[in-house]
């Protein structure tokens, strides 16, 4: 069994809210700000596990890693890395 097959489904990690519940909270924020907050909160909810967070977000691990590198370069605090090697 691969490590990836043991990851929870995205809906098991993040609560599901209807779009009409989310959109009013986002008005006034830029798309970049919303994306950054979504990435950072997902990482926090996944205890810093990049593989799991990437799956929840629907991103490749490489794309997530690039976003994290960008945020770190901007001085933004990113949840600590906690991925474990697959065996």
Helices and strands as residue ranges (DSSP letters): G 4-6, H 10-13, H 19-26, H 31-45, H 50-57, H 61-73
